[in-house]
Amino acid sequence: MTTSMERATSTVPVYRPYLGEDVQQAAVDALAAGWLGMGALSKQFEEEVGTYLGASERTVVSTNSCTEALHLAARLIGLGPSDEVICPSFTYVAGHQALTRTGAEVVFCDVEPRYLNIDPQRVRELITPRTKAILVVDYLGFPCDLDELMTIAREHDLRVIEDAAHAFGSVRAGRRIGSHGDITCFSFGPVKMITTLEGGAIVTSDPADLQVLRELRHLGIDSDTDARYRNQRNWDFDVVRQGYRCHLGSVPAAIGLSQLARVDEFIANRQRYCRFYDSAFADIPGLELFDTDWADIAPYIYVIRTGGRAERARLVEHLKSAGVATGIHFQGAHEFSYYRNSRRGDLSVTQAAADRVLTLPLHSYMSDADLDRVVSAVTSFYRPAIGSGRATDG
């Protein structure tokens, strides 16, 4: 598993994006071309993302972040004041912020315990006449139950926005996420499966969305995108709607194209590392792993479930002392002061997950030494309890 691209560090970080010579050369070449804004490389990136996803009949529009992709999705479906969107509390706050930016209100829904994705049955219980959409998240790269969620949406005339920030490359029922469904948003941020440094994309099923999204993405301008995709400018245009400025520039697109050429290798490596962790941690009493063999999953991060907040805090300190960084994905957004008064259903699974989850290092290229350090640090924490039962938080 050791590669020449791996750099020795004093601490194994949670994230380490691949920024090898091919990525750096792509950026240099894009800079040398002299067209830095949205241009031909941005168009090429959109086309190659669509090809990779198998989304030839869908619309791919790149953005400068997944948050902005989610915001454009919200604007596209006409979200506004008095509307409600049912969404998991157990996700990063970017999705909630993208929705509430329109004036709509979020309604927090619980997740199912197996993969910590939104629970369709709980969604049904929260629908009211004000409900306009459902925001779903593919946690860690595990596909949500989109078929059931789309059935619910059709029954109630709702839109479904899929936040696939974690799931670029994951496969659901033989098809890559983004190749089916209603609206899908991806992240190409600094630590995602592939990076454009900062970036994202929105994929929709309706070709008529293309023009609207291009206008929303670039200041409401009606006729400038095609010119920019030829590395030109159009000085004769109209502004037809409220728009934003969230397009993807040429240098980030070039970096994304170089990353996309390696994505299958990234995914295969990450799957292998997850299986290595699973094998090492399988016999630790009370440490819960996800029920998967990682086939068809493009794992963005690797998460274990500990015995509770107190145990997790001790484990974090133990790992830190061993040179292993950790993260927490996620705490429930319903606990944030800004969303204190948001409507919600029962969130018992969310709360239990938020108390227990801990993220361990996972990169696209990991050395044997780094993998062994992570495993040794985790198992040494639990070793006194193995074979005799361990104290839990009670």
N, C-alpha and C positions, 0 to 999 in steps of 0.2 A: 504493500500500500504506500510505501514511501516513494515520493517523486522528487525530481530535481527542482520542482516549482515550490516545494515546501520550505518555509523559512523557520529557523529555530527561534523560539520566543521563550521568555521566562515564564509566561503564563499561557495556557491554552485558552484562546478566546472563544466566546460563544459563537461568533461569526468570523469568517475570514474570506472575503470575496476573492475570486480568482482575477488577478490583474497581471497576467503574464505578458511576455514580449509581444505576442500576437495582438493582445488588447491594446497595449501601448502603441504599437505601430499603427493600428487602425485609427487611434485618436490623432497621431501625428499626421497621417495621410489626410484625414478630414480637415485638420487645421491648415495644412499646406494647400488644400484646394481653395481655401479662401472664402467659402460660403458657410457661415457659421449658424445662421438661423434655420428654421424649418426649410427643408429642401429635398433634393432628389434622394439623399440617403434616408430621410425620414419616410418618404414614400416606399423605398425599398424595404425598410425595416417593417413597415406595416404589411407589405405583401408577403414577406418571408415568415412573419408571425402567423398570418392567415394560413399559409401553406403548411407550416408545422402543425398547427392545430387541426388541420383538415377542415377548415372553415371556408371553403371556396365560395359558398353561397351566402356568406355572412359578411358584414361590414366591420372592418378593423380600423379604428381611429386612434392614433397614438396621442399621449398626453405627457405632461411633465411630472405626473405622479399618479398613483392609484387613487389618492384622495380626490384629485381633480377629475379623474375618470368617474368616480362614484358621484361627484357633484354634477357632472354633465349628465349622467344617467338620471339623476333626480330631476334636473331641469328638463330633460328630454320627455319624461313622462308627465310633466306638468305639476310636480309637487309644489305645494304652497301652504300658507296658513290655513288652518282648520283640517288639514290632512293628517293622517296618522300612518306610520310605517312600523310594522312589527319586525323586530330584529333581536338578535341575541344580545344579552348584556355581556356575555363572555366572548369578547373580541376587542380588538384595539379600537380606541376612541375615534380614529380617523373616519371610520364609516359613519358613526353617529354624527360627527361634526359635519360631514358632507351633506347629510340629510337635513339637520336642523338649520343649516345655512339658508335653506329655502323658506324657512318659517314653519315647516312641518314639524310634527312632534313624533318622537320615537316612543314605542311601546315595547318594554323589555320582556322577552320571552325566554323560557328555560331551554336548556340543551338536553339531548339524550346522553346517557352515561357512557355508552360504548366509545364513541368517537368525539364527543363533546360538540357536535353540530346541532343546529336548531332542531327542536322536537316538533314534527308536524302536528301531532295531536295537541300540543300546547298552543301552536299557532291558531288552530281552529277555535280554541276557547277564547282567544283574544280579539277576534274579528268583530268589528262594529260597523255601522254605516259610514263612519269617518275613515275607515281603513282604505288606503289606496294602493299599498304595495307591501311586499315582504322583502326584507334584506336577509339573504342567507350567506353563510361563510363556510368555506371548506377548510376547517381547522387542521393545521399542520400539513395539509395536502390531502386529507381524507375527504373524498367527495360526499357532499350532503345528499340527502334523499330527495333529489330534484324531481323525480317522477311524481312522488306524492305531493310535494309542494306545488308543482305545476297544476296538478289536479285540483288542489284547494284553490289556487289562484283562478283557474277557469270557472270554478263553481261560484266564485264571488266577484268575478270581473276585476281581478287585481293584477298588477305587474310584479314580476320577480326580478330583483337585481341580485346577481350572484357575485359576492366579493371573493374572488379567487386569487387574492394576493399571495396566499400560501401555496397555490396549487398549479402553477404553470408546469405543464407536462404530465399531470395526473390524468388517469383514464377512468371513465365511468361507463360501464356496460359496453366496453370495446371502443369507446370514442373519447378523444381527449376533451377535457373540460374546456369550454369555449366554442366547441363545434356544434353545440346544441343548447337548448334552453331559450330563455328570453333575452336578458341582457347580462353580460359577463364583464367584470372588470379585473384587470391584472395589475400587479406591481412589478416594476423593474428597478426598485430602489437599491440602495447600496449593498444590502445584505440578502437580497432575494435570490431565487434560483438562477436567474440571469440578471445582470445589472446594466442599466444605461447611466449609471451614477445616480440620477434621479429620473424616474419615468414611470409610465403606466400605459394602459390601453383599455379601450372600451370596445366590446364586440357585441353587435346586435343582429337580430334575425331579420330585420326589415330594411331592405335597400333604401327605402325612402328616408331612413334616419341619417343617411350619410351627409346630405347637404345641411341638415339641421345641426348635426354634431360639429361639422366643420365651421359653421357660423358661430356656434356657442364657444368653440375652442379658441377662435381668433377674433374677438372684439365685435362679433355680430356682422362681420364683413361678408358679403355675399359671393365675391368672385375673385378671391386672391389665392386660394389654395393651389389650384392647378398651375398657376404661374410659379409659385414658390417651389412646387414639386419639379419644376424645370430649372431651378436656381435662378429665377427671375422675379421681378415684382410687377404687379398690375396696379397702375395708378388711376384707373377708371373703375370705381366700385361704388356700391351703396352699402350703408349700414342698415340692416333690416330687423335687428332684434338686440336685446341686451346680451352682450357677449362677455367673454373673459379672455385672459391671455395665458393659455396653459398648453401650448403646443410643444412638441419635442424637437430640439435643435439637431443640427447635422452631426456634431461631435458625439453627443450622447447616442444618436442613432447608429453611428459607426461602431461605437463600443458595443452596443446591443447586438449588432450583426456578428461581430467577432465572438461574442458570448453564445449566440444562438448556434453557431457552428459546433460548439462543444456541449450543448445542453444534454444530449443523450448520454455522454460520458459523465457529466455532472450527476445526473440522476442515478445512473448505474452505481457510481461510487457511493453516493449517499445511501442508497438502498443497502449496499454491502456493509457500510459502517453501522447502520441501524440494526441490521441482523447480528453484527458482532456484539453490539451493546446488549441486544435482547438475550443472546446466548449467555453473556457474562452475568447478567442481572436476573436471569430467570428463576434462580433458586433462593433469592433473598426474600425471607418471609415478610409479607405485608407491603412490599414495594410493588406497585401495580404498573404493568406495562400495557401498551395498547394491543388489542387483539387483532394482529395483522401479520402477514408474512412479507409485507411491503411490495408485493407484486402489484403493478399498476399504480403505485403511489409514488409521487415525486416529493420526497420529504424535505420540507423547508427547514424544519427544526426537529430536534429529538427531545421529547418530554417524558419524564417519569412522574408518577403520582406517589408522593410520600405519605407518611402517616398523619400529617397535619401541620399547621403553621409553626408550632414550636419545634417539632422535629425538623421541618424544612429549614428553619433559621439556623439550627445547629449544623445541619448538613452543609448549608451555604458557607458557613465559617470554616468548616473542616475542609471543604474543597478549595476555598480561597487559600488556606494555609498550604495546600498541596500544589498550588499553581494551576488551579482549574477554575475558570470563570463560569458563572451561571446567569440565568435570566428567569423571569417569571412571565409566562404567556397564558393567562392574563389575570388581572383582577376584574371583578365585575364592574361594568360602567355604571350600574345603578348606585354604586357607592360614592361616585363623584358628586361633589356639591352641586355642580351645574345641572345634574340630572336627578337631584334628590326628589323632585316632585313629579317625575315622569311616571305615567301609568305602567303597571307591570303585573305579570302573573306570578304564580309561585316560582321561586328561583332557587329551590333547595339543591338541585344538581349543580347549578352554577356556583352557588356558594361553596359547596363541598369541593368542587374542582379548583376554585380560586384559592382555597386554603391549602391545597395539596400539590399543585403542579410545580415542576421545576424543570427548566430547560438546560440541557447539557450541550457541550460543544458539538457542532456538526458543520463541516465544510465540504466543499466539492473535492478537495484533495487533502487528505489527512495522513500523516506519517504513522507508522506502527508505534513510534515512541509516544506520540500524542494520544493515540487511542488507548495504549496501555496505561498512560498516566491517568486518564479519565476513569478507566475501569478500576485501577488500583485504588484511586482515591475514594470512589463510591463504595467499593466492597470493603475497604478498611474501616469505613465509618460504621458499617453494619456488622462487621465480623464478630464483635462480642455477643451479638444477639443471635447469630446464625446457629441453629442447632439447639438453642435453649429458649427460643421465643424472645421477643424484644419489647422493651417498654414503649408504649405509644403515648400520645398526648392525653389519652383518657377522656 
